[in-house]
Amino acid sequence: MDELTIELTTIPTVSTAQGQPITVLHLTGTLAFDTADHARDTLRVLGVLGSPALPPAHLIIDVERLLFLDMAGLRILLDLRRHSIAAGGHLAVAGGNDLVDFVLEVTALTDTFPRHPTITHAVDTAVDQAAVHSHPADGSTAN
């Protein structure tokens, strides 16, 4: 069986305009059919996926050390995205990884998963986007 390590980091000093923290999920190893059950169980325990836990609204997936990604792994990423959006946030993918770029390209999901070269870039973008949504250019208040 291939191995997968999942680590969760909440960036306490950085939050969006709504005060929601930004959480980084670091994936190392293989996110595939062989590790999918372990991944789902771990993500539930961490409170990132599934009920009754409320997932972090703003989630950055660090894929720099991801060695393999198949359709079962991609399904988990899609579920994470769906849960983040349901919590009023977004999900982005960070870290240079040609394999992940290739998988997202051949599955036509490059627009679904915003990519950032680094975690820092993804965090800065999340903070900037939240500021724009909380203070629209027309001066109205976003709900």
Rosetta blueprint (number, residue, H / E / L):
1 M L
2 D L
3 E L
4 L E
5 T E
6 I E
7 E E
8 L E
9 T E
10 T E
11 I E
12 P E
13 T E
14 V E
15 S E
16 T L
17 A L
18 Q L
19 G L
20 Q L
21 P E
22 I E
23 T E
24 V E
25 L E
26 H E
27 L E
28 T E
29 G E
30 T E
31 L E
32 A L
33 F L
34 D L
35 T L
36 A H
37 D H
38 H H
39 A H
40 R H
41 D H
42 T H
43 L H
44 R H
45 V H
46 L L
47 G L
48 V L
49 L L
50 G L
51 S L
52 P L
53 A L
54 L L
55 P L
56 P L
57 A L
58 H E
59 L E
60 I E
61 I E
62 D E
63 V E
64 E E
65 R E
66 L E
67 L E
68 F E
69 L E
70 D L
71 M H
72 A H
73 G H
74 L H
75 R H
76 I H
77 L H
78 L H
79 D H
80 L H
81 R H
82 R H
83 H H
84 S H
85 I H
86 A H
87 A L
88 G L
89 G L
90 H E
91 L E
92 A E
93 V E
94 A E
95 G L
96 G L
97 N L
98 D H
99 L H
100 V H
101 D H
102 F H
103 V H
104 L H
105 E H
106 V H
107 T L
108 A L
109 L L
110 T L
111 D L
112 T L
113 F L
114 P L
115 R E
116 H E
117 P L
118 T L
119 I H
120 T H
121 H H
122 A H
123 V H
124 D H
125 T H
126 A H
127 V H
128 D H
129 Q H
130 A H
131 A H
132 V H
133 H H
134 S H
135 H L
136 P L
137 A L
138 D L
139 G L
140 S L
141 T L
142 A L
143 N L
